[in-house]
Amino acid sequence: MPPSQLAIKTNALKRLIKEKSLYSQEVEDQSKYVQQLKASNSDEYELKKQIEVLEESKRMVPQVDSKIEAMKKSLKDFLESYNGDEDVATAKSLLV
């Protein structure tokens, strides 16, 4: 049996929240790594590339934030008109 719309929307929101967490952690880790490279006077090319990686990760966090907000709105709208018999507690807890 294929997953329901509720399950799809709930799992998509969970995935986006996890993705944001991973990007935030990556920014933190990459920042520390760049600082280590600067402190050790590492190769200029390597430092430049790692800074590019850091900047890309920083750009992803707001993008994922906007996707999360859009998915929350979609899920909220879906729940307002939902009248099925599935448990909606998980979905509602993600909207808080």
Backbone as XML, in Angstrom:
<?xml version="1.0"?>
<chain id="A" units="angstrom">
  <residue number="1" name="MET">
    <atom name="N" x="0.849" y="-1.179" z="0.000"/>
    <atom name="CA" x="0.000" y="0.000" z="0.000"/>
    <atom name="C" x="0.899" y="1.248" z="0.000"/>
  </residue>
  <residue number="2" name="PRO">
    <atom name="N" x="0.645" y="2.178" z="-0.889"/>
    <atom name="CA" x="1.471" y="3.388" z="-0.949"/>
    <atom name="C" x="1.223" y="4.272" z="0.274"/>
  </residue>
  <residue number="3" name="PRO">
    <atom name="N" x="2.213" y="5.081" z="0.637"/>
    <atom name="CA" x="2.020" y="5.966" z="1.795"/>
    <atom name="C" x="0.950" y="7.018" z="1.511"/>
  </residue>
  <residue number="4" name="SER">
    <atom name="N" x="0.287" y="7.440" z="2.544"/>
    <atom name="CA" x="-0.768" y="8.445" z="2.414"/>
    <atom name="C" x="-0.151" y="9.835" z="2.239"/>
  </residue>
  <residue number="5" name="GLN">
    <atom name="N" x="-0.976" y="10.776" z="1.836"/>
    <atom name="CA" x="-0.525" y="12.162" z="1.696"/>
    <atom name="C" x="-0.012" y="12.690" z="3.029"/>
  </residue>
  <residue number="6" name="LEU">
    <atom name="N" x="-0.683" y="12.316" z="4.111"/>
    <atom name="CA" x="-0.265" y="12.754" z="5.437"/>
    <atom name="C" x="1.134" y="12.236" z="5.744"/>
  </residue>
  <residue number="7" name="ALA">
    <atom name="N" x="1.377" y="10.964" z="5.484"/>
    <atom name="CA" x="2.691" y="10.374" z="5.742"/>
    <atom name="C" x="3.757" y="11.020" z="4.866"/>
  </residue>
  <residue number="8" name="ILE">
    <atom name="N" x="3.436" y="11.269" z="3.612"/>
    <atom name="CA" x="4.398" y="11.886" z="2.700"/>
    <atom name="C" x="4.779" y="13.279" z="3.185"/>
  </residue>
  <residue number="9" name="LYS">
    <atom name="N" x="3.794" y="14.087" z="3.524"/>
    <atom name="CA" x="4.059" y="15.455" z="3.970"/>
    <atom name="C" x="4.804" y="15.474" z="5.306"/>
  </residue>
  <residue number="10" name="THR">
    <atom name="N" x="4.418" y="14.598" z="6.215"/>
    <atom name="CA" x="5.077" y="14.535" z="7.516"/>
    <atom name="C" x="6.531" y="14.100" z="7.362"/>
  </residue>
  <residue number="11" name="ASN">
    <atom name="N" x="6.766" y="13.070" z="6.568"/>
    <atom name="CA" x="8.142" y="12.587" z="6.370"/>
    <atom name="C" x="9.001" y="13.600" z="5.618"/>
  </residue>
  <residue number="12" name="ALA">
    <atom name="N" x="8.414" y="14.322" z="4.693"/>
    <atom name="CA" x="9.161" y="15.356" z="3.967"/>
    <atom name="C" x="9.599" y="16.463" z="4.924"/>
  </residue>
  <residue number="13" name="LEU">
    <atom name="N" x="8.716" y="16.858" z="5.819"/>
    <atom name="CA" x="9.062" y="17.891" z="6.794"/>
    <atom name="C" x="10.143" y="17.390" z="7.749"/>
  </residue>
  <residue number="14" name="LYS">
    <atom name="N" x="10.022" y="16.148" z="8.202"/>
    <atom name="CA" x="11.065" y="15.567" z="9.061"/>
    <atom name="C" x="12.417" y="15.574" z="8.358"/>
  </residue>
  <residue number="15" name="ARG">
    <atom name="N" x="12.420" y="15.212" z="7.074"/>
    <atom name="CA" x="13.663" y="15.160" z="6.307"/>
    <atom name="C" x="14.279" y="16.551" z="6.191"/>
  </residue>
  <residue number="16" name="LEU">
    <atom name="N" x="13.459" y="17.557" z="5.926"/>
    <atom name="CA" x="13.973" y="18.925" z="5.808"/>
    <atom name="C" x="14.545" y="19.428" z="7.133"/>
  </residue>
  <residue number="17" name="ILE">
    <atom name="N" x="13.891" y="19.102" z="8.227"/>
    <atom name="CA" x="14.391" y="19.509" z="9.546"/>
    <atom name="C" x="15.740" y="18.845" z="9.815"/>
  </residue>
  <residue number="18" name="LYS">
    <atom name="N" x="15.845" y="17.572" z="9.471"/>
    <atom name="CA" x="17.109" y="16.862" z="9.643"/>
    <atom name="C" x="18.187" y="17.460" z="8.733"/>
  </residue>
  <residue number="19" name="GLU">
    <atom name="N" x="17.805" y="17.789" z="7.507"/>
    <atom name="CA" x="18.743" y="18.381" z="6.546"/>
    <atom name="C" x="19.284" y="19.706" z="7.082"/>
  </residue>
  <residue number="20" name="LYS">
    <atom name="N" x="18.417" y="20.531" z="7.677"/>
    <atom name="CA" x="18.863" y="21.807" z="8.238"/>
    <atom name="C" x="19.864" y="21.569" z="9.365"/>
  </residue>
  <residue number="21" name="SER">
    <atom name="N" x="19.570" y="20.598" z="10.192"/>
    <atom name="CA" x="20.477" y="20.257" z="11.283"/>
    <atom name="C" x="21.844" y="19.839" z="10.752"/>
  </residue>
  <residue number="22" name="LEU">
    <atom name="N" x="21.844" y="19.037" z="9.707"/>
    <atom name="CA" x="23.107" y="18.575" z="9.114"/>
    <atom name="C" x="23.893" y="19.730" z="8.489"/>
  </residue>
  <residue number="23" name="TYR">
    <atom name="N" x="23.204" y="20.620" z="7.791"/>
    <atom name="CA" x="23.889" y="21.777" z="7.204"/>
    <atom name="C" x="24.450" y="22.688" z="8.296"/>
  </residue>
  <residue number="24" name="SER">
    <atom name="N" x="23.698" y="22.889" z="9.358"/>
    <atom name="CA" x="24.175" y="23.728" z="10.457"/>
    <atom name="C" x="25.414" y="23.121" z="11.092"/>
  </residue>
  <residue number="25" name="GLN">
    <atom name="N" x="25.400" y="21.809" z="11.282"/>
    <atom name="CA" x="26.564" y="21.119" z="11.837"/>
    <atom name="C" x="27.750" y="21.225" z="10.881"/>
  </residue>
  <residue number="26" name="GLU">
    <atom name="N" x="27.475" y="21.102" z="9.588"/>
    <atom name="CA" x="28.541" y="21.209" z="8.588"/>
    <atom name="C" x="29.175" y="22.603" z="8.607"/>
  </residue>
  <residue number="27" name="VAL">
    <atom name="N" x="28.353" y="23.634" z="8.755"/>
    <atom name="CA" x="28.876" y="24.997" z="8.836"/>
    <atom name="C" x="29.791" y="25.131" z="10.046"/>
  </residue>
  <residue number="28" name="GLU">
    <atom name="N" x="29.347" y="24.602" z="11.170"/>
    <atom name="CA" x="30.147" y="24.673" z="12.395"/>
    <atom name="C" x="31.475" y="23.935" z="12.221"/>
  </residue>
  <residue number="29" name="ASP">
    <atom name="N" x="31.412" y="22.709" z="11.722"/>
    <atom name="CA" x="32.629" y="21.913" z="11.532"/>
    <atom name="C" x="33.565" y="22.545" z="10.510"/>
  </residue>
  <residue number="30" name="GLN">
    <atom name="N" x="33.004" y="23.022" z="9.416"/>
    <atom name="CA" x="33.813" y="23.616" z="8.354"/>
    <atom name="C" x="34.462" y="24.912" z="8.838"/>
  </residue>
  <residue number="31" name="SER">
    <atom name="N" x="33.753" y="25.686" z="9.653"/>
    <atom name="CA" x="34.323" y="26.915" z="10.214"/>
    <atom name="C" x="35.548" y="26.595" z="11.056"/>
  </residue>
  <residue number="32" name="LYS">
    <atom name="N" x="35.435" y="25.561" z="11.879"/>
    <atom name="CA" x="36.576" y="25.153" z="12.704"/>
    <atom name="C" x="37.743" y="24.709" z="11.833"/>
  </residue>
  <residue number="33" name="TYR">
    <atom name="N" x="37.443" y="23.977" z="10.769"/>
    <atom name="CA" x="38.490" y="23.476" z="9.874"/>
    <atom name="C" x="39.196" y="24.636" z="9.164"/>
  </residue>
  <residue number="34" name="VAL">
    <atom name="N" x="38.426" y="25.611" z="8.705"/>
    <atom name="CA" x="39.016" y="26.782" z="8.038"/>
    <atom name="C" x="39.909" y="27.542" z="9.022"/>
  </residue>
  <residue number="35" name="GLN">
    <atom name="N" x="39.456" y="27.673" z="10.259"/>
    <atom name="CA" x="40.280" y="28.358" z="11.265"/>
    <atom name="C" x="41.589" y="27.609" z="11.514"/>
  </residue>
  <residue number="36" name="GLN">
    <atom name="N" x="41.506" y="26.272" z="11.526"/>
    <atom name="CA" x="42.721" y="25.468" z="11.693"/>
    <atom name="C" x="43.673" y="25.678" z="10.521"/>
  </residue>
  <residue number="37" name="LEU">
    <atom name="N" x="43.120" y="25.724" z="9.307"/>
    <atom name="CA" x="43.949" y="25.937" z="8.122"/>
    <atom name="C" x="44.613" y="27.314" z="8.172"/>
  </residue>
  <residue number="38" name="LYS">
    <atom name="N" x="43.865" y="28.321" z="8.596"/>
    <atom name="CA" x="44.437" y="29.672" z="8.703"/>
    <atom name="C" x="45.533" y="29.712" z="9.758"/>
  </residue>
  <residue number="39" name="ALA">
    <atom name="N" x="45.297" y="29.047" z="10.885"/>
    <atom name="CA" x="46.263" y="29.053" z="11.975"/>
    <atom name="C" x="47.561" y="28.347" z="11.599"/>
  </residue>
  <residue number="40" name="SER">
    <atom name="N" x="47.447" y="27.327" z="10.771"/>
    <atom name="CA" x="48.647" y="26.560" z="10.407"/>
    <atom name="C" x="49.280" y="27.043" z="9.105"/>
  </residue>
  <residue number="41" name="ASN">
    <atom name="N" x="48.825" y="28.206" z="8.619"/>
    <atom name="CA" x="49.355" y="28.758" z="7.363"/>
    <atom name="C" x="49.376" y="27.704" z="6.265"/>
  </residue>
  <residue number="42" name="SER">
    <atom name="N" x="48.240" y="27.080" z="6.079"/>
    <atom name="CA" x="48.099" y="26.007" z="5.099"/>
    <atom name="C" x="48.200" y="26.544" z="3.674"/>
  </residue>
  <residue number="43" name="ASP">
    <atom name="N" x="48.216" y="25.615" z="2.739"/>
    <atom name="CA" x="48.281" y="25.952" z="1.328"/>
    <atom name="C" x="47.149" y="26.914" z="0.959"/>
  </residue>
  <residue number="44" name="GLU">
    <atom name="N" x="47.487" y="27.969" z="0.238"/>
    <atom name="CA" x="46.526" y="29.011" z="-0.114"/>
    <atom name="C" x="45.360" y="28.455" z="-0.934"/>
  </residue>
  <residue number="45" name="TYR">
    <atom name="N" x="45.655" y="27.565" z="-1.862"/>
    <atom name="CA" x="44.617" y="26.971" z="-2.704"/>
    <atom name="C" x="43.660" y="26.130" z="-1.856"/>
  </residue>
  <residue number="46" name="GLU">
    <atom name="N" x="44.205" y="25.312" z="-0.970"/>
    <atom name="CA" x="43.379" y="24.473" z="-0.095"/>
    <atom name="C" x="42.479" y="25.342" z="0.780"/>
  </residue>
  <residue number="47" name="LEU">
    <atom name="N" x="43.038" y="26.399" z="1.341"/>
    <atom name="CA" x="42.263" y="27.309" z="2.182"/>
    <atom name="C" x="41.127" y="27.943" z="1.382"/>
  </residue>
  <residue number="48" name="LYS">
    <atom name="N" x="41.441" y="28.397" z="0.177"/>
    <atom name="CA" x="40.431" y="29.021" z="-0.681"/>
    <atom name="C" x="39.290" y="28.049" z="-0.974"/>
  </residue>
  <residue number="49" name="LYS">
    <atom name="N" x="39.623" y="26.812" z="-1.296"/>
    <atom name="CA" x="38.594" y="25.810" z="-1.606"/>
    <atom name="C" x="37.732" y="25.501" z="-0.378"/>
  </residue>
  <residue number="50" name="GLN">
    <atom name="N" x="38.346" y="25.416" z="0.780"/>
    <atom name="CA" x="37.587" y="25.118" z="1.999"/>
    <atom name="C" x="36.685" y="26.283" z="2.378"/>
  </residue>
  <residue number="51" name="ILE">
    <atom name="N" x="37.124" y="27.495" z="2.111"/>
    <atom name="CA" x="36.270" y="28.663" z="2.360"/>
    <atom name="C" x="35.071" y="28.626" z="1.411"/>
  </residue>
  <residue number="52" name="GLU">
    <atom name="N" x="35.280" y="28.213" z="0.163"/>
    <atom name="CA" x="34.175" y="28.072" z="-0.782"/>
    <atom name="C" x="33.165" y="27.042" z="-0.285"/>
  </residue>
  <residue number="53" name="VAL">
    <atom name="N" x="33.656" y="25.937" z="0.252"/>
    <atom name="CA" x="32.772" y="24.899" z="0.800"/>
    <atom name="C" x="31.967" y="25.474" z="1.962"/>
  </residue>
  <residue number="54" name="LEU">
    <atom name="N" x="32.642" y="26.225" z="2.827"/>
    <atom name="CA" x="31.970" y="26.847" z="3.971"/>
    <atom name="C" x="30.881" y="27.809" z="3.503"/>
  </residue>
  <residue number="55" name="GLU">
    <atom name="N" x="31.186" y="28.645" z="2.533"/>
    <atom name="CA" x="30.209" y="29.614" z="2.028"/>
    <atom name="C" x="29.002" y="28.914" z="1.402"/>
  </residue>
  <residue number="56" name="GLU">
    <atom name="N" x="29.246" y="27.839" z="0.679"/>
    <atom name="CA" x="28.144" y="27.081" z="0.078"/>
    <atom name="C" x="27.237" y="26.498" z="1.170"/>
  </residue>
  <residue number="57" name="SER">
    <atom name="N" x="27.839" y="25.969" z="2.214"/>
    <atom name="CA" x="27.047" y="25.418" z="3.321"/>
    <atom name="C" x="26.234" y="26.513" z="3.994"/>
  </residue>
  <residue number="58" name="LYS">
    <atom name="N" x="26.838" y="27.681" z="4.174"/>
    <atom name="CA" x="26.125" y="28.805" z="4.792"/>
    <atom name="C" x="24.937" y="29.235" z="3.941"/>
  </residue>
  <residue number="59" name="ARG">
    <atom name="N" x="25.075" y="29.169" z="2.620"/>
    <atom name="CA" x="23.971" y="29.544" z="1.729"/>
    <atom name="C" x="22.832" y="28.535" z="1.786"/>
  </residue>
  <residue number="60" name="MET">
    <atom name="N" x="23.148" y="27.300" z="2.099"/>
    <atom name="CA" x="22.113" y="26.260" z="2.107"/>
    <atom name="C" x="21.171" y="26.377" z="3.304"/>
  </residue>
  <residue number="61" name="VAL">
    <atom name="N" x="21.644" y="26.868" z="4.427"/>
    <atom name="CA" x="20.809" y="26.932" z="5.633"/>
    <atom name="C" x="19.555" y="27.786" z="5.405"/>
  </residue>
  <residue number="62" name="PRO">
    <atom name="N" x="19.665" y="29.015" z="4.866"/>
    <atom name="CA" x="18.430" y="29.782" z="4.637"/>
    <atom name="C" x="17.527" y="29.154" z="3.571"/>
  </residue>
  <residue number="63" name="GLN">
    <atom name="N" x="18.122" y="28.493" z="2.595"/>
    <atom name="CA" x="17.311" y="27.832" z="1.571"/>
    <atom name="C" x="16.479" y="26.717" z="2.187"/>
  </residue>
  <residue number="64" name="VAL">
    <atom name="N" x="17.100" y="25.937" z="3.051"/>
    <atom name="CA" x="16.374" y="24.850" z="3.714"/>
    <atom name="C" x="15.329" y="25.432" z="4.658"/>
  </residue>
  <residue number="65" name="ASP">
    <atom name="N" x="15.658" y="26.554" z="5.324"/>
    <atom name="CA" x="14.677" y="27.225" z="6.193"/>
    <atom name="C" x="13.417" y="27.590" z="5.416"/>
  </residue>
  <residue number="66" name="SER">
    <atom name="N" x="13.602" y="28.151" z="4.232"/>
    <atom name="CA" x="12.424" y="28.544" z="3.449"/>
    <atom name="C" x="11.637" y="27.313" z="2.993"/>
  </residue>
  <residue number="67" name="LYS">
    <atom name="N" x="12.333" y="26.216" z="2.679"/>
    <atom name="CA" x="11.636" y="24.981" z="2.314"/>
    <atom name="C" x="10.854" y="24.432" z="3.498"/>
  </residue>
  <residue number="68" name="ILE">
    <atom name="N" x="11.435" y="24.532" z="4.686"/>
    <atom name="CA" x="10.750" y="24.065" z="5.902"/>
    <atom name="C" x="9.478" y="24.871" z="6.116"/>
  </residue>
  <residue number="69" name="GLU">
    <atom name="N" x="9.572" y="26.180" z="5.993"/>
    <atom name="CA" x="8.391" y="27.026" z="6.192"/>
    <atom name="C" x="7.303" y="26.707" z="5.166"/>
  </residue>
  <residue number="70" name="ALA">
    <atom name="N" x="7.709" y="26.502" z="3.921"/>
    <atom name="CA" x="6.730" y="26.161" z="2.880"/>
    <atom name="C" x="6.078" y="24.810" z="3.172"/>
  </residue>
  <residue number="71" name="MET">
    <atom name="N" x="6.870" y="23.848" z="3.609"/>
    <atom name="CA" x="6.327" y="22.522" z="3.912"/>
    <atom name="C" x="5.421" y="22.581" z="5.146"/>
  </residue>
  <residue number="72" name="LYS">
    <atom name="N" x="5.787" y="23.397" z="6.136"/>
    <atom name="CA" x="4.924" y="23.551" z="7.313"/>
    <atom name="C" x="3.574" y="24.128" z="6.908"/>
  </residue>
  <residue number="73" name="LYS">
    <atom name="N" x="3.591" y="25.124" z="6.036"/>
    <atom name="CA" x="2.344" y="25.723" z="5.572"/>
    <atom name="C" x="1.512" y="24.684" z="4.814"/>
  </residue>
  <residue number="74" name="SER">
    <atom name="N" x="2.164" y="23.923" z="3.956"/>
    <atom name="CA" x="1.475" y="22.898" z="3.186"/>
    <atom name="C" x="0.850" y="21.853" z="4.115"/>
  </residue>
  <residue number="75" name="LEU">
    <atom name="N" x="1.615" y="21.418" z="5.105"/>
    <atom name="CA" x="1.110" y="20.419" z="6.053"/>
    <atom name="C" x="-0.036" y="20.992" z="6.883"/>
  </residue>
  <residue number="76" name="LYS">
    <atom name="N" x="0.110" y="22.239" z="7.322"/>
    <atom name="CA" x="-0.949" y="22.871" z="8.114"/>
    <atom name="C" x="-2.233" y="22.974" z="7.296"/>
  </residue>
  <residue number="77" name="ASP">
    <atom name="N" x="-2.107" y="23.427" z="6.048"/>
    <atom name="CA" x="-3.281" y="23.525" z="5.180"/>
    <atom name="C" x="-3.921" y="22.153" z="4.963"/>
  </residue>
  <residue number="78" name="PHE">
    <atom name="N" x="-3.074" y="21.141" z="4.788"/>
    <atom name="CA" x="-3.584" y="19.788" z="4.588"/>
    <atom name="C" x="-4.343" y="19.307" z="5.828"/>
  </residue>
  <residue number="79" name="LEU">
    <atom name="N" x="-3.762" y="19.560" z="7.016"/>
    <atom name="CA" x="-4.393" y="19.103" z="8.255"/>
    <atom name="C" x="-5.736" y="19.791" z="8.504"/>
  </residue>
  <residue number="80" name="GLU">
    <atom name="N" x="-5.863" y="21.051" z="8.081"/>
    <atom name="CA" x="-7.117" y="21.781" z="8.289"/>
    <atom name="C" x="-8.284" y="21.135" z="7.550"/>
  </residue>
  <residue number="81" name="SER">
    <atom name="N" x="-7.981" y="20.502" z="6.424"/>
    <atom name="CA" x="-9.062" y="19.875" z="5.662"/>
    <atom name="C" x="-9.039" y="18.349" z="5.757"/>
  </residue>
  <residue number="82" name="TYR">
    <atom name="N" x="-8.125" y="17.811" z="6.537"/>
    <atom name="CA" x="-7.975" y="16.353" z="6.636"/>
    <atom name="C" x="-9.064" y="15.765" z="7.527"/>
  </residue>
  <residue number="83" name="ASN">
    <atom name="N" x="-9.709" y="14.714" z="7.051"/>
    <atom name="CA" x="-10.724" y="14.051" z="7.867"/>
    <atom name="C" x="-10.566" y="12.535" z="7.823"/>
  </residue>
  <residue number="84" name="GLY">
    <atom name="N" x="-9.325" y="12.079" z="7.642"/>
    <atom name="CA" x="-9.049" y="10.648" z="7.632"/>
    <atom name="C" x="-8.919" y="10.106" z="9.035"/>
  </residue>
  <residue number="85" name="ASP">
    <atom name="N" x="-8.575" y="8.827" z="9.118"/>
    <atom name="CA" x="-8.493" y="8.185" z="10.432"/>
    <atom name="C" x="-7.058" y="7.944" z="10.903"/>
  </residue>
  <residue number="86" name="GLU">
    <atom name="N" x="-6.081" y="8.519" z="10.215"/>
    <atom name="CA" x="-4.689" y="8.356" z="10.645"/>
    <atom name="C" x="-4.398" y="9.263" z="11.840"/>
  </residue>
  <residue number="87" name="ASP">
    <atom name="N" x="-3.400" y="8.874" z="12.629"/>
    <atom name="CA" x="-2.972" y="9.666" z="13.770"/>
    <atom name="C" x="-2.227" y="10.899" z="13.262"/>
  </residue>
  <residue number="88" name="VAL">
    <atom name="N" x="-2.683" y="12.074" z="13.663"/>
    <atom name="CA" x="-2.074" y="13.317" z="13.201"/>
    <atom name="C" x="-1.187" y="13.967" z="14.265"/>
  </residue>
  <residue number="89" name="ALA">
    <atom name="N" x="-0.945" y="13.271" z="15.363"/>
    <atom name="CA" x="-0.174" y="13.840" z="16.470"/>
    <atom name="C" x="1.250" y="14.184" z="16.033"/>
  </residue>
  <residue number="90" name="THR">
    <atom name="N" x="1.899" y="13.303" z="15.293"/>
    <atom name="CA" x="3.271" y="13.549" z="14.837"/>
    <atom name="C" x="3.308" y="14.765" z="13.929"/>
  </residue>
  <residue number="91" name="ALA">
    <atom name="N" x="2.377" y="14.836" z="13.007"/>
    <atom name="CA" x="2.320" y="15.965" z="12.084"/>
    <atom name="C" x="2.109" y="17.275" z="12.836"/>
  </residue>
  <residue number="92" name="LYS">
    <atom name="N" x="1.204" y="17.272" z="13.791"/>
    <atom name="CA" x="0.943" y="18.478" z="14.564"/>
    <atom name="C" x="2.136" y="18.877" z="15.408"/>
  </residue>
  <residue number="93" name="SER">
    <atom name="N" x="2.871" y="17.898" z="15.932"/>
    <atom name="CA" x="4.042" y="18.227" z="16.753"/>
    <atom name="C" x="5.141" y="18.876" z="15.918"/>
  </residue>
  <residue number="94" name="LEU">
    <atom name="N" x="5.193" y="18.577" z="14.635"/>
    <atom name="CA" x="6.197" y="19.197" z="13.762"/>
    <atom name="C" x="5.862" y="20.646" z="13.430"/>
  </residue>
  <residue number="95" name="LEU">
    <atom name="N" x="4.615" y="21.019" z="13.593"/>
    <atom name="CA" x="4.193" y="22.382" z="13.277"/>
    <atom name="C" x="4.441" y="23.366" z="14.408"/>
  </residue>
  <residue number="96" name="VAL">
    <atom name="N" x="4.778" y="22.881" z="15.565"/>
    <atom name="CA" x="5.002" y="23.753" z="16.721"/>
    <atom name="C" x="6.299" y="24.494" z="16.603"/>
  </residue>
</chain>
